[in-house]
Amino acid sequence: MKFLSVLVDFHHILSSLIRILFILGFLFLLPAVVGIIYGEVFEVRVMMLLSILLLVPTYILSHYLGPPKQINLSSALVIAGISWLIVPFFGALPYMLICGVSLVDAYFESMSGFTTTGMTVLTNLESLPRTLLFWRSLTQWVGGMGIILLFMIVAGPLSGIDLFRLYVAEARELKVRASTWITIRDLWIIYLIYTMLCMLMLWASGLNLFDALNHSFTAIATGGFSTRDSSIAAFNNPYVELVLTVFEFLGATSFIAHYALFKYGIKAFFKYYEVRYYLSLISISSAIITADLALNKGVNFPDAMRNAIFQVVSIITTTGYLTSDINLWPPLSKYLLLLLMVVGGNLCSTGGAIKVGRIVATIKVISNQLQHLYLPPATVRPIKINSHILENEVIIKIFTFLSLYLTLICLGTLTFTSLGYEPFAALSLIVSAQGNVGPAYASIVELGVLPKLILILYMWLGRLELLPALAIFIPPMWVHARRRTS
C-alpha cells in the first residue's frame, strides 16, 4: 500500500510539473512576437524552436498522464521546489543559444530572473537583442506572482484544498478571499492593472514603449532587471524615478492592502498595519541617508534626498534598481541599506526577505516578554496585530523562520569568506541573494563558478521562503503529510 501511495504521489507530481512546463512553452512565444516586431529573425527562430520543443512533448504527456488530483502537502512542496529549479533551467536556454554564455551563467541569470532577485552576469545590455531583453523582464514578471500561481490560474480542475496546498507550498499564507482560486484570480487582476498603469505612466514620463513595458514588468514584480547597464541612472529622469518608486512600493505591499484599496478605498489601504510600518521605515531610512549623503559625501540636499528615497525604496522592496553607485556611499548609508535588504517587503507581496509583518510580530513578542518581567506571573497579555491575536503556533513558526533565515546567512557568509571574499562583501552577496534583492557590495560579473552556484541555491531558498524548500528534505514530513491527507 505504501508503494502504491508513493506511485500515486509521483503521478500527481509529474503531471503537475509537465503542465507547468507546458505553460512555459507558451511563454516562449511572447518574446518571439517581440522579435518579429523588431526583425530579429535568428532570435525568433530560437524562441519558436524552444516553444515547440516544450509544447509538443508536454501536451502529449499531459494527455497521457491526465490532470493531477488529490495533491497532499508533501506533493505540493515537491512540486513547488522542483518547479523553481527546472523552470529556470529551461528558461536559461535562450541565454545559451542567443548569447552563447555558459550553462552556469545562463542558469544564474534565469534563476535571478524568475526569483526576481535581479543579480546579473550579463554586460553590454544595450547591445543585446530586444527579444532576449524582453525575455529577461518577462521571467521576473512571471516570477513575481509565482510559477505555481500562474499554473493554478490556467490549470485543469483542482479541488479547493489542492489549490490551497499548492498556494502554501509557494510561500503564500494569507488569502484575501475565502476561495483560494478566487484569491489567485484577484491577485492576477490587481497585478495586471498595476503593470498596465506603470507602463503607461513610464511611457508618458519619456521612456520609449519597449523600455516602459520592460521596466513595468520588473518594477511591479520587484525584480530590478533593466534594459541598461547602468540601470535607472541611464535615464537620468526624475519623473521615471518617481513612477518606479511608487510601483516598486505597490509591488512590495501586501495584496491584502491592495484588495482593501480596490474594495474600500484609499483609507483602508493606509490603515493596513504593514503599510503604516512600511512607510514609517522608508521615511526614517530616507531621512538618515539624505543627511549622511549631504554631510559626509557633500551631495547637495535635493540630490541627496532624491537618491536616498529612490535607493531606500528600491532596496527595501527588494527591487534593486540603481541610480548611483552605492559602493561609493558613506559607511552609515551602506550598512543601513544592507539592513533594509534583510527587512524586505510585506507578507503576501512580490517583495522578498524576512518581510515587515514578521518583524512587527517579532518586536511585539519581545515587548510582551519584557513586560512580563515586572507583571504578576499569572498575568495573560495577548499579542495583537491589527486587532488579531497572534496564536502560539504562528509565533513559533515566525521565530523558526527567523532562526533559519539568520543561520543560513551566517553559513553563507562564512562559506564566501572561506573562498577569499572580504566579510562585508560576502555578507552582502548572501543577504542580497537570499532576500531576492539584487545589488551587493561586490562584483557579480567577476564571481567564479562555485560562488555563482551557491548564490543560485540561496536565490531558490529565498524565493520559497526557506521552510517549504527545506521541508522537501525532511523524511518524517512526508509520512506525516501523507497520514494527514490519506
Secondary structure, DSSP 8 states (H G I E B T S, - for coil): -HHHHHHHHHHHHHHHHHHHHHHHHHHTHHHHHHHHHTT-HHHHHHHHHHHHHHHHHHHHHHHHH----S--HHHHHHHHHHHHHHHHHHHTHHIIIII---HHHHHHHHHHHHTT--------GGGS-HHHHHHHHHHHHHHHH-HHHHHHHHSS---HHHHHHHHHHTT----SSSSHHHHHHHHHHHHHHHHHHHHHHHHHTT--HHHHHHHHHHHHTT----SSTTGGGGT--HHHHHHHHHHHHHHTS-HHHHHHHHHH-HHHHHHSHHHHHHHHHHHHHHHHHHHHHHHHS---HHHHHHHHHHHHHHHHTT----SS-GGGS-HHHHHHHHHHHHH-S-TTSS--SS-HHHHHHHHHHHHHHHHTTTS-TT-----EETTEE--HHHHHHHHHHHHHHHHHHHHHHHHHHHTT--HHHHHHHHHHHHTT----SS-STT--HHHHHHHHHHHHHHHTTSHHHHHTT-HHHHHHHHHHH-
